[in-house]
Amino acid sequence: MSIKTGLFSLAGVAVLAFTLAPNARATGWQFTNSLPSTRTLAIGLNANGTLLVLGGLPRKGNKSLVDARAADGSWREVAQLPDDTEGQGAGYDSLGRIIVFGGILPFAPTPTANGYVYNTNSGAGAAIAAKHFAVYDFALAADNQRRIYAISGQLGSGFPRALSAGVERYDAVANAWTVLAPLPSPRTKVAAAYDSLGHILVFGGIDTNSTLTTTVFSYDIAGDAWTQLADVPVVFTGPVNNGTAVLGADGLVYLVGPGVSVFDPQLKVWFAGPQQQVVRGAPAATLGNDGFLYVMAGKVSALDGTFVDTVECLDTASPAPPLIKSSPVTTVRMAASCAYQISASGNPRPGYSLVSGPATMSVNASNGIVSWTLAADQLGNHPVTVRAANSVGTNDQSFTLSVVVDRPRLSGVLLAPANDFRLSGVGATPGVTYGIEATTNFTGTPWQRLGTSLADEGGRFDFTNAPGASPAQYYRSVFP
């Protein structure tokens, strides 16, 4: 692995494809041929079977580099981009052309909306229609018709950040950009991917307050509307910035940056992905035609700009047995319901079932949601085993589920005289009587039992001093 230290810069990241790879589904990420030089903040693109890495840092002269990978896996430099524009976008359109668009020149006050056709032999060619929004550091994605999406981005240089929520889509046949419903909240440095189910997903980025976010938005292509999904799990990737998103051959979306998180678009759940051998941010990433996910170059240091030239790949196409990734629920309150959704990796997509558990418990075979209608006589511990299965194998998960009496939180008021205490609250379990433990208050007088009352989940209750006294909070045990 070679490294180079440089300055941090701004660029767009795209998610596309390539062919050829080593084979080893079981071994996770593995190294393949490195780029000719170190690179970060570049765009990954599959142009009719040729893998390209466009732009990013470092540059050669005052122009951005483009690397192409040959059929034997070796890399070579091809025609450079015409200038050193940063934060631009690129895609492979429905006419079989590489197009490059948007971005900002170093030290320029405003970005460009222009674009052009690129050729690996001759470089920049004919112009394409200008975008409606002149931005840089926007999200890129392509749908199943190879229409190219440019989402949000930064309007100009400097701080505070001036961001756009604009979204547009390029149709190569019409040579036109169409304005779509805006992103619910402006972002820059986001990652995006098509989910194969009719949606464009947008992950993380930086908001107008320069805050790193973990929000996830989903664009319904047919309905031209956005919704918000579950956040990216910080425990796996940290705040999402300079990452890239790739739809794997297994139907899962891989968010690759400082770490790897996996999103299941069908179940709408997250789980931890296999971690790369080199943890890198701001990589170029692709899905190969062979079903391998490629991650190319990037930064291994958050601040000092340590770049790498290494390339790793992950098999997402070969059959793989299920592996349950979700953590089970272990406690259910009598007044509540069992809220657990099993989720598992695996190819083909796993189905779910209940191996053993309490009467009236069931598992939805498609989405893994556990359902259970509780009965009054089911307080206590219940062993449960659930299963994920596909044509390759099975994976079981066993746990103990405890059913407890619901004890919502209470408030109490201490009135005069000091031993006159009242409990108040809502949500007591019907038919359950709560009382005050036989202890004394601070006047030495035993607390009076008040019959049916409410207790909080910790088995204690709260109260305050009499009106006019100094505020204070005390605790006494309660019992059902």
C-alpha positions in Angstrom: 0.0 0.0 0.0 1.4 3.4 -0.9 0.3 6.6 0.8 0.5 10.3 0.1 -0.3 13.2 2.3 -2.3 16.1 0.7 -4.9 18.8 1.5 -8.5 18.1 2.1 -10.8 19.0 -0.8 -14.4 18.7 -2.0 -15.9 16.2 -4.5 -18.9 14.2 -5.5 -19.1 10.4 -5.2 -21.1 8.1 -7.4 -22.1 4.4 -7.2 -21.7 2.3 -10.3 -20.2 -1.0 -11.6 -17.4 -3.3 -13.0 -16.5 -6.8 -14.0 -13.8 -9.4 -13.0 -12.9 -10.3 -9.5 -11.3 -12.8 -7.2 -13.7 -15.4 -5.8 -14.2 -16.0 -2.1 -17.5 -15.1 -0.6 -16.6 -16.6 2.7 -13.5 -14.5 3.2 -15.2 -11.1 3.1 -13.2 -8.2 1.7 -10.1 -9.0 -0.2 -7.5 -6.9 -2.0 -7.3 -6.7 -5.8 -5.0 -4.6 -8.1 -4.3 -1.1 -6.8 -4.7 2.1 -8.8 -1.7 3.6 -10.5 -1.5 6.3 -7.8 -3.2 7.3 -4.6 -6.6 8.9 -4.9 -9.4 10.2 -2.8 -12.8 12.0 -3.4 -13.1 10.4 -6.8 -16.1 9.1 -8.7 -16.5 5.4 -9.5 -18.2 4.5 -12.8 -18.8 1.4 -15.0 -18.8 2.5 -18.6 -20.0 -0.5 -20.6 -17.8 -2.9 -18.7 -14.8 -0.6 -18.2 -14.2 0.5 -14.6 -13.3 4.1 -14.3 -12.2 6.3 -11.4 -12.7 9.9 -12.3 -11.4 13.1 -10.7 -10.5 13.6 -7.0 -7.1 14.3 -5.5 -4.3 14.5 -6.3 -4.4 16.1 -9.8 -1.9 16.0 -12.6 -0.9 19.5 -13.5 -4.1 21.6 -13.4 -6.3 18.7 -14.6 -8.1 15.9 -12.9 -7.0 12.3 -13.5 -9.1 9.4 -14.9 -8.0 5.8 -14.4 -9.4 2.8 -16.3 -9.1 -0.9 -15.5 -8.4 -3.4 -18.3 -9.8 -6.9 -18.6 -6.7 -8.3 -17.0 -7.2 -6.2 -13.9 -4.4 -3.7 -14.6 -5.0 0.0 -14.4 -3.8 2.8 -16.7 -4.3 6.5 -16.9 -6.6 7.6 -19.7 -7.5 11.1 -21.1 -7.6 13.7 -18.3 -10.7 15.8 -17.5 -10.4 19.3 -19.1 -9.8 21.1 -15.8 -9.5 20.6 -12.0 -13.2 21.1 -11.2 -14.1 19.8 -7.7 -17.3 18.2 -6.4 -18.6 17.4 -9.9 -20.9 14.5 -10.9 -20.6 11.8 -13.5 -22.7 9.0 -14.9 -23.1 6.4 -17.6 -26.4 7.4 -19.4 -29.0 5.4 -21.4 -27.2 6.3 -24.7 -24.1 4.6 -23.6 -22.1 7.8 -22.9 -20.0 9.0 -20.0 -21.2 12.4 -18.9 -19.6 14.8 -16.5 -21.5 17.8 -15.0 -21.6 20.4 -12.3 -18.9 21.2 -9.7 -16.8 24.2 -8.9 -13.3 25.3 -9.9 -10.8 26.0 -7.1 -11.3 29.6 -5.7 -14.3 30.2 -7.9 -17.2 32.0 -6.1 -19.9 29.9 -7.7 -20.3 26.4 -9.2 -21.2 25.6 -12.8 -24.4 24.0 -14.1 -22.7 22.9 -17.4 -21.8 19.4 -18.4 -20.2 17.5 -21.3 -19.7 14.0 -22.8 -16.4 12.4 -21.9 -14.4 9.9 -23.9 -11.5 7.9 -22.4 -9.4 8.5 -25.6 -10.2 12.1 -26.5 -11.3 13.6 -23.2 -14.1 16.3 -23.1 -16.5 16.3 -26.0 -19.9 17.7 -26.9 -21.8 19.7 -24.3 -25.0 18.4 -22.7 -27.9 20.4 -21.4 -27.1 22.6 -18.4 -28.5 21.6 -15.0 -31.1 23.7 -13.3 -29.1 23.9 -10.0 -25.5 25.1 -10.1 -24.0 23.1 -7.1 -21.1 21.0 -6.1 -20.7 18.1 -3.6 -24.1 16.8 -4.5 -25.4 13.2 -4.3 -25.4 11.0 -7.4 -27.5 7.9 -8.3 -28.8 6.2 -11.4 -32.1 4.3 -11.6 -32.9 1.1 -13.6 -33.4 3.1 -16.7 -30.0 4.7 -16.4 -31.5 8.1 -15.7 -29.0 10.1 -13.6 -30.0 11.9 -10.4 -28.2 15.0 -8.9 -29.4 15.6 -5.4 -28.9 18.7 -3.1 -25.3 20.1 -2.8 -23.5 23.3 -2.0 -24.4 26.6 -3.8 -21.1 28.5 -3.2 -17.8 28.5 -1.4 -17.2 29.7 2.1 -19.1 29.6 5.4 -21.8 29.4 6.6 -22.7 26.8 4.0 -25.3 27.9 1.5 -27.0 24.6 0.5 -29.6 23.6 -2.0 -32.4 21.1 -1.5 -32.8 20.9 -5.3 -33.2 17.5 -7.0 -33.1 16.9 -10.7 -32.8 14.0 -13.2 -31.1 13.7 -16.5 -32.7 11.9 -19.5 -30.2 11.3 -22.2 -32.7 10.7 -25.0 -34.3 14.1 -24.3 -31.0 15.7 -23.4 -32.9 17.4 -20.5 -32.8 17.8 -16.8 -36.2 17.5 -15.0 -36.7 19.2 -11.6 -38.1 16.8 -9.1 -39.5 17.2 -5.5 -36.9 18.8 -3.3 -35.0 17.0 -0.6 -36.8 17.6 2.7 -33.7 19.2 4.2 -30.7 20.7 2.3 -27.5 18.7 2.4 -24.0 18.5 1.0 -21.5 15.6 0.9 -24.3 13.0 0.9 -24.3 9.5 -0.5 -27.1 8.1 -2.7 -28.2 4.8 -4.3 -31.1 3.2 -6.1 -32.7 0.5 -4.0 -34.1 -1.7 -6.9 -37.6 -1.2 -5.5 -38.4 2.1 -7.1 -36.7 4.5 -4.7 -33.5 6.6 -4.5 -32.0 6.6 -1.0 -30.0 9.5 0.3 -27.7 9.0 3.3 -26.2 11.4 5.8 -24.2 14.5 4.7 -23.7 17.9 6.2 -26.6 20.3 7.0 -26.9 24.1 6.8 -25.4 24.3 10.4 -22.3 22.4 9.2 -23.4 19.5 11.3 -22.7 15.9 10.2 -26.0 14.0 10.0 -27.1 10.4 9.9 -30.5 11.0 8.3 -31.9 8.8 5.5 -34.4 10.1 3.0 -36.2 7.9 0.4 -37.5 9.3 -2.9 -40.4 7.5 -4.5 -39.7 7.7 -8.2 -43.3 7.0 -9.3 -44.9 9.3 -6.8 -42.2 12.1 -6.9 -42.2 12.3 -3.1 -39.8 12.0 -0.2 -40.1 10.1 3.2 -37.6 9.7 6.0 -36.4 6.3 7.1 -34.4 5.0 10.1 -31.1 6.8 10.6 -27.8 5.3 9.7 -26.5 3.5 12.9 -23.7 5.7 14.3 -22.2 2.8 16.2 -21.2 1.2 12.8 -20.1 4.1 10.7 -20.0 7.3 12.6 -21.7 10.4 11.1 -21.9 9.8 7.4 -19.6 12.0 5.4 -17.6 11.4 2.3 -19.0 7.9 2.1 -20.7 6.2 -0.9 -23.6 3.9 -1.2 -23.8 0.8 -3.5 -26.7 -1.5 -4.2 -25.3 -5.1 -4.0 -26.3 -8.0 -6.1 -28.0 -9.4 -3.0 -30.5 -6.5 -2.9 -28.9 -4.9 0.1 -27.5 -1.3 0.1 -23.9 -1.0 1.3 -22.9 2.3 2.9 -19.1 2.4 2.6 -17.0 5.1 4.2 -15.2 5.1 7.6 -16.9 1.7 8.1 -19.5 -0.5 6.4 -23.2 -0.4 7.3 -25.8 -2.4 5.4 -29.4 -1.3 4.8 -32.1 -3.8 3.8 -34.5 -1.8 1.6 -37.3 -4.5 1.8 -37.3 -4.7 5.6 -36.1 -1.1 6.1 -33.6 -2.2 8.8 -29.8 -1.6 9.3 -27.1 -4.0 10.4 -23.3 -4.0 10.5 -21.5 -5.0 7.3 -18.2 -6.8 6.9 -15.4 -4.3 7.6 -12.7 -3.6 5.0 -9.1 -4.5 5.6 -8.3 -0.8 5.2 -10.8 1.4 6.8 -11.2 4.3 4.4 -13.3 7.4 3.9 -14.1 9.2 0.7 -13.6 6.2 -1.6 -14.9 5.5 -5.0 -17.2 2.5 -4.9 -19.0 0.3 -7.5 -21.0 -2.8 -8.0 -19.3 -5.0 -10.6 -21.2 -6.9 -13.3 -19.9 -10.0 -11.6 -21.7 -9.0 -8.4 -18.5 -7.9 -6.5 -18.6 -4.6 -4.7 -15.4 -2.6 -5.3 -14.1 0.1 -3.1 -11.2 2.1 -4.6 -8.6 4.3 -2.8 -9.8 6.9 -0.4 -8.4 8.5 2.9 -7.4 6.6 6.0 -7.0 9.7 8.1 -9.8 11.9 9.1 -7.9 15.2 9.1 -4.4 15.1 7.6 -5.3 13.7 4.2 -3.5 10.4 4.1 -4.5 8.9 0.7 -4.2 5.3 -0.4 -4.2 3.5 -3.8 -5.5 0.1 -2.6 -8.7 -1.5 -4.0 -10.8 -4.1 -2.1 -13.8 -6.1 -3.3 -16.6 -8.0 -1.7 -18.7 -10.8 -3.2 -22.4 -9.9 -3.0 -23.7 -12.3 -5.7 -22.6 -15.8 -4.7 -25.0 -17.9 -2.6 -24.5 -17.4 1.1 -26.3 -18.9 4.1 -28.3 -16.6 6.4 -26.7 -14.8 9.4 -29.1 -13.2 11.8 -27.9 -9.6 12.5 -30.7 -8.3 14.8 -30.6 -8.3 18.6 -33.7 -9.9 20.3 -36.1 -8.3 22.6 -35.7 -9.8 26.1 -38.5 -8.1 28.0 -42.2 -7.5 27.2 -44.6 -5.7 29.5 -48.0 -7.2 30.0 -49.8 -4.1 28.7 -47.5 -3.8 25.7 -46.8 -6.0 22.6 -43.7 -7.9 21.5 -41.8 -5.5 19.3 -39.0 -7.5 17.5 -38.1 -7.8 13.9 -35.6 -10.5 12.9 -33.2 -9.4 10.1 -30.5 -11.4 8.5 -28.0 -11.3 5.7 -27.8 -14.1 3.1 -28.3 -14.8 -0.6 -30.9 -15.7 -1.7 -32.9 -13.4 0.7 -33.8 -15.4 3.8 -37.3 -16.3 5.0 -38.1 -16.3 8.7 -40.0 -18.7 11.1 -40.6 -19.6 14.7 -38.9 -22.8 15.8 -40.2 -22.8 19.4 -41.9 -20.3 21.7 -45.0 -19.5 23.7 -48.5 -20.3 22.5 -50.0 -17.6 20.2 -46.5 -16.4 19.1 -45.8 -16.3 15.4 -43.2 -14.9 12.9 -44.0 -13.3 9.5 -42.1 -15.3 7.0 -41.3 -12.3 4.7 -40.4 -9.4 7.1 -39.4 -11.3 10.2 -41.8 -9.5 12.5 -42.6 -11.4 15.7 -46.2 -11.2 16.8 -47.5 -12.4 20.2 -50.9 -12.0 21.8 -50.2 -12.1 25.6 -52.5 -13.9 28.0 -52.9 -13.0 31.7 -51.3 -16.3 32.8 -48.0 -15.7 30.8 -46.1 -13.6 33.3 -42.5 -14.9 33.7 -39.8 -16.3 31.4 -40.3 -17.9 28.0 -37.6 -19.6 25.9 -37.9 -18.6 22.2 -36.0 -19.8 19.1 -36.4 -18.1 15.7 -34.9 -19.1 12.4 -33.7 -17.5 9.2 -33.4 -19.9 6.2 -32.7 -19.9 2.5 -31.6 -22.5 0.0 -28.1 -22.5 1.3 -28.7 -23.0 5.0 -30.3 -21.9 8.2 -29.3 -19.8 11.2 -31.2 -20.0 14.6 -31.3 -17.4 17.3 -32.4 -18.5 20.9 -33.2 -16.2 23.7 -35.4 -15.9 26.9 -38.3 -13.5 26.8 -39.5 -12.1 30.2 -43.1 -10.9 30.6 -43.4 -8.4 33.4 -46.2 -6.3 34.9 -46.3 -2.9 33.4 -45.4 -0.3 36.0 -45.8 3.2 34.6 -44.1 6.2 36.3 -46.0 8.0 39.0 -46.1 11.3 40.7 -47.1 12.0 44.4 -48.0 15.1 46.4 -47.2 15.4 50.1 -49.9 17.5 51.8 -50.3 18.8 55.3 -50.2 17.0 57.7 -46.9 15.5 56.5 -48.2 11.9 56.6 -51.1 12.5 54.2 -49.6 11.2 50.9 -51.5 10.8 47.6 -50.3 8.9 44.5 -51.4 9.9 41.1 -50.7 8.7 37.5 -52.1 6.8 34.6 -51.7 3.4 33.0 -51.9 0.9 35.8 -52.3 -2.7 34.9 -56.0 -3.5 35.4 -56.7 -5.6 38.5 -53.2 -5.1 40.0 -53.1 -3.4 43.4 -50.1 -1.3 44.4 -49.3 -0.1 47.9 -46.7 1.7 49.9 -44.0 -0.3 51.7 -44.1 -0.2 55.5 -41.5 2.5 56.0 -41.8 5.8 57.8 -41.7 9.3 56.4 -39.3 12.0 57.6 -41.6 12.8 60.6 -41.3 9.2 61.8 -45.0 8.5 61.0 -45.7 5.3 59.0 -46.9 5.8 55.5 -50.6 4.9 55.0 -51.5 2.2 52.5 -53.7 3.8 49.9 -55.1 0.7 48.1 -55.0 0.6 44.3 -52.4 3.0 43.0 -49.7 3.2 40.4 -46.0 2.5 40.5 -43.2 3.3 38.1 -41.1 0.7 36.3 -38.3 0.9 38.8 -40.5 -0.1 41.8 -40.3 3.4 43.4 -42.5 6.5 43.5 -41.8 10.2 43.6 -43.3 13.0 45.8 -42.6 16.6 46.6 -42.8 18.7 49.8 -46.0 20.4 50.9 -46.9 23.7 49.1 -44.6 26.5 50.3 -41.8 24.2 51.4 -38.5 23.9 49.6 -38.7 21.6 46.5 -37.3 18.2 47.2 -37.7 14.7 45.8 -37.7 11.5 47.8 -38.2 7.8 47.0 -40.0 5.0 48.8 -40.5 1.4 47.6 -43.9 0.2 46.3 -45.1 -3.3 45.7 -47.9 -4.9 43.6 
